[in-house]
């Protein structure tokens, strides 16, 4: 699965959102390199499934139910990890996502949409503040709170690596999803801020910004019932110079490079797009 191997045999890693497609692949890659991996997810059964795959393949992992928006939940997970393996030295902040209440129905606002509320149509003016707040909290606070929970031990030890998961939305916002785009831009900004803040205690902070990958969260938006692409997916593909969506394996090389002190020990405060050229393409 992994494109190259690094030595993480003495490392303990925590992966939030680890029950998902992409972060599950992150957890498996870290374990294949020898790390003991705590797979954290709001859905404990999903975390257990990934941890089970790792253990069945000869690695070392545990699944933990954890809510990235609750400090008490994260502290309980941290205590379990530390009591079992010791302090976390690698943190992958992968939990996040979007919500329909932070999404407009149409790409553009037209004057005919201003004549009155239309059933089934969500304009910019209809966006639910609670939906916007949920998306922002899930992505931004869902990165900040796990960092508070797990990075103190890194700072005290004078070494550690944090990898946040941003998005190509952070470079150029997509239509229809202002909450998610804004939240991921905040994650990127926080990544750079935290890298500077932690620079004197030996903790490096970087982010990966995935492009379009088919996951359980976006499958309904990108594929029809028969498996064919939706119109939005076709538009996306027309703007990816490499003419395909990414696969989880496309992210692993960047992850391992950023985690490895020998390879990326002087890489700090970066946000690396892995998107097939999407963020570089002007559309012309």
C-alpha positions in Angstrom: 0.0 0.0 0.0 2.7 2.5 1.0 5.0 4.0 -1.7 8.0 3.9 0.5 8.7 3.0 4.1 9.9 5.2 7.0 10.8 4.0 10.5 8.0 4.9 13.0 8.6 1.9 15.2 9.0 4.0 18.4 6.1 6.4 17.6 2.6 6.6 18.9 0.1 8.2 16.5 -3.4 9.5 17.0 -5.7 9.9 13.9 -9.0 11.8 14.3 -11.6 10.9 11.7 -9.7 7.7 11.4 -12.8 5.7 10.6 -13.2 7.4 7.3 -11.8 6.5 3.9 -8.9 8.9 3.7 -7.9 9.0 7.4 -8.4 5.3 7.7 -5.8 5.0 4.9 -3.5 7.4 6.9 -3.8 5.2 10.0 -3.0 2.0 8.0 0.0 3.7 6.4 1.4 4.9 9.7 0.9 1.4 11.2 2.6 -0.2 8.2 5.7 1.9 9.1 5.7 0.6 12.6 3.7 3.2 14.6 1.3 2.3 17.3 -1.9 3.9 16.0 -5.0 5.1 17.9 -7.9 5.4 15.5 -10.3 8.0 16.8 -13.8 8.5 15.4 -17.2 9.7 16.6 -18.4 6.3 15.4 -16.5 3.8 17.5 -17.5 0.9 15.2 -15.8 2.6 12.3 -12.7 3.2 14.4 -12.7 -0.4 15.5 -13.0 -1.6 11.9 -9.9 0.3 10.8 -8.0 -0.8 13.9 -9.1 -4.4 13.2 -7.6 -4.3 9.7 -4.4 -2.9 11.1 -4.1 -5.6 13.8 -5.0 -8.3 11.3 -2.2 -7.2 9.0 0.4 -7.4 11.9 0.3 -3.8 13.1 -0.7 -2.3 16.4 -3.8 -0.3 16.7 -6.8 0.5 18.9 -10.1 2.0 18.0 -11.5 4.8 20.3 -14.8 6.6 20.2 -14.1 10.3 20.5 -15.9 13.6 19.8 -13.4 16.2 18.5 -15.8 19.0 19.7 -15.7 17.8 23.3 -12.5 18.4 25.3 -13.5 15.8 27.9 -13.9 13.1 25.3 -10.5 13.9 23.8 -8.8 13.9 27.2 -10.3 10.5 28.0 -9.0 9.2 24.7 -5.6 10.7 25.4 -5.5 9.1 28.8 -6.3 5.7 27.4 -3.6 6.0 24.8 -1.0 7.2 27.3 -1.8 4.5 29.8 -1.4 1.8 27.1 1.5 3.1 24.9 2.8 6.4 26.2 2.4 9.9 24.9 1.4 10.7 21.3 4.2 11.9 19.1 2.2 12.1 15.8 -1.2 13.7 15.5 -3.3 13.6 12.3 -6.3 16.0 12.6 -8.5 14.5 10.0 -12.0 14.9 11.4 -14.2 17.3 9.4 -16.9 17.6 6.9 -19.8 19.6 5.4 -23.5 19.9 6.2 -26.5 20.7 3.9 -27.4 23.7 6.2 -24.2 25.4 5.2 -24.8 24.9 1.5 -26.6 26.9 -1.2 -28.8 25.2 -3.8 -27.3 27.1 -6.7 -23.9 28.2 -7.8 -25.0 31.8 -8.5 -27.6 34.2 -7.1 -29.9 35.5 -9.8 -32.5 38.3 -9.4 -35.5 36.0 -9.8 -34.4 34.2 -6.6 -35.0 37.5 -4.7 -38.8 37.6 -5.3 -39.7 35.3 -2.4 -38.9 32.1 -0.7 -39.1 29.1 -2.9 -39.6 25.6 -1.5 -36.5 23.5 -1.8 -34.3 26.5 -2.8 -31.6 27.7 -0.4 -30.1 31.0 -1.4 -27.3 32.8 0.4 -29.9 34.7 2.4 -31.5 31.4 3.6 -28.4 29.9 5.0 -28.9 28.7 8.6 -26.4 30.3 11.1 -26.5 27.1 13.2 -25.6 25.1 10.1 -22.7 27.5 9.3 -21.5 27.3 12.9 -21.7 23.5 12.9 -19.5 23.2 9.8 -17.0 25.8 11.1 -16.8 24.2 14.5 -16.4 20.6 13.1 -13.5 21.6 10.9 -11.8 24.4 12.8 -12.5 23.6 16.5 -12.3 19.9 15.5 -8.7 20.6 14.7 -7.9 23.0 17.5 -9.3 20.9 20.4 -7.5 17.7 19.5 -4.3 19.7 19.2 -4.8 21.1 22.7 -5.4 17.6 24.0 -2.5 15.8 22.4 0.3 18.4 21.7 1.2 19.3 25.3 3.0 16.0 25.6 4.9 16.7 22.4 5.9 20.2 23.6 7.1 18.7 26.9 9.1 16.1 25.1 10.6 18.7 22.7 9.5 16.7 19.6 6.3 16.0 17.7 4.5 16.2 14.4 1.0 17.5 13.7 -0.6 17.1 10.3 -3.9 18.9 9.7 -6.2 18.1 6.9 -7.2 21.2 4.9 -8.6 21.3 1.4 -8.1 22.8 -2.0 -11.2 24.9 -1.0 -8.8 26.8 1.2 -7.0 28.1 -1.9 -10.0 28.8 -4.1 -13.5 28.4 -2.6 -15.9 26.2 -4.4 -19.4 27.3 -5.3 -22.3 26.4 -3.0 -20.3 25.5 0.1 -19.3 28.8 1.8 -19.1 27.3 5.3 -16.9 24.4 4.4 -14.6 26.6 2.2 -14.3 29.2 5.0 -13.6 26.6 7.7 -10.9 24.9 5.7 -9.3 28.3 5.0 -9.3 28.7 8.8 -7.6 25.3 9.2 -4.8 26.4 6.7 -4.3 29.7 8.5 -4.3 27.9 11.9 -1.7 25.5 10.6 0.7 28.3 9.8 0.0 30.1 13.0 0.6 27.0 15.1 3.8 26.1 13.3 5.3 29.5 14.4 3.8 29.2 17.9 5.3 25.7 18.4 8.6 26.4 16.7 10.6 26.8 19.9 9.4 23.5 21.5 10.3 21.2 18.6 6.8 20.5 17.3 6.3 20.8 13.5 2.9 21.6 12.1 1.9 21.2 8.4 -1.2 20.4 6.5 -2.3 18.3 3.5 -5.0 19.9 1.3 -6.6 17.0 -0.7 -8.4 17.7 -3.9 -11.4 15.6 -4.9 -11.5 12.1 -3.6 -14.5 9.8 -3.6 -15.5 9.2 0.1 -18.6 8.1 2.0 -19.4 11.8 2.7 -19.4 13.0 -0.9 -20.5 9.9 -2.8 -24.1 11.0 -3.0 -23.0 14.4 -4.5 -20.6 12.9 -7.1 -22.3 9.7 -8.3 -25.7 8.8 -9.5 -27.6 5.7 -8.3 -26.2 3.8 -11.3 -22.6 4.8 -10.4 -22.2 7.3 -13.2 -21.0 10.9 -12.5 -23.4 13.7 -11.5 -23.2 16.9 -13.4 -21.2 18.5 -10.6 -18.7 15.7 -10.7 -18.3 16.1 -14.5 -17.7 19.8 -13.9 -15.0 19.0 -11.3 -13.3 16.5 -13.6 -13.2 19.1 -16.4 -11.1 21.2 -14.0 -8.7 18.6 -12.9 -5.7 18.6 -15.4 -4.9 14.9 -14.6 -8.5 13.9 -15.6 -9.4 11.8 -12.5 -10.4 11.9 -8.9 -7.7 11.0 -6.4 -7.5 7.7 -4.5 -6.4 7.4 -0.9 -3.0 6.1 -2.0 -2.3 9.4 -3.7 -2.0 11.1 -0.3 0.2 8.6 1.5 3.5 9.7 0.0 2.9 13.3 1.2 1.8 12.1 4.6 4.9 10.0 5.2 7.2 12.7 3.9 5.8 15.3 6.2 5.9 12.9 9.2 9.5 11.8 8.7 12.0 14.0 10.6 14.8 12.9 8.3 12.9 13.9 5.1 11.0 16.9 6.3 12.6 18.1 9.5 12.9 21.6 8.1 9.4 21.7 6.5 7.1 23.6 8.8 4.0 25.7 8.4 3.2 24.5 4.9 -0.1 23.5 3.3 0.5 20.9 0.5 -2.2 20.5 -2.2 -2.6 17.0 -3.5 -5.3 17.6 -6.1 -4.2 16.6 -9.6 -3.5 20.2 -10.5 -7.0 21.4 -9.6 -5.9 24.4 -7.5 -3.3 25.5 -10.2 -5.8 25.4 -13.1 -7.5 28.6 -14.1 -10.2 26.9 -16.1 -8.8 28.2 -19.4 
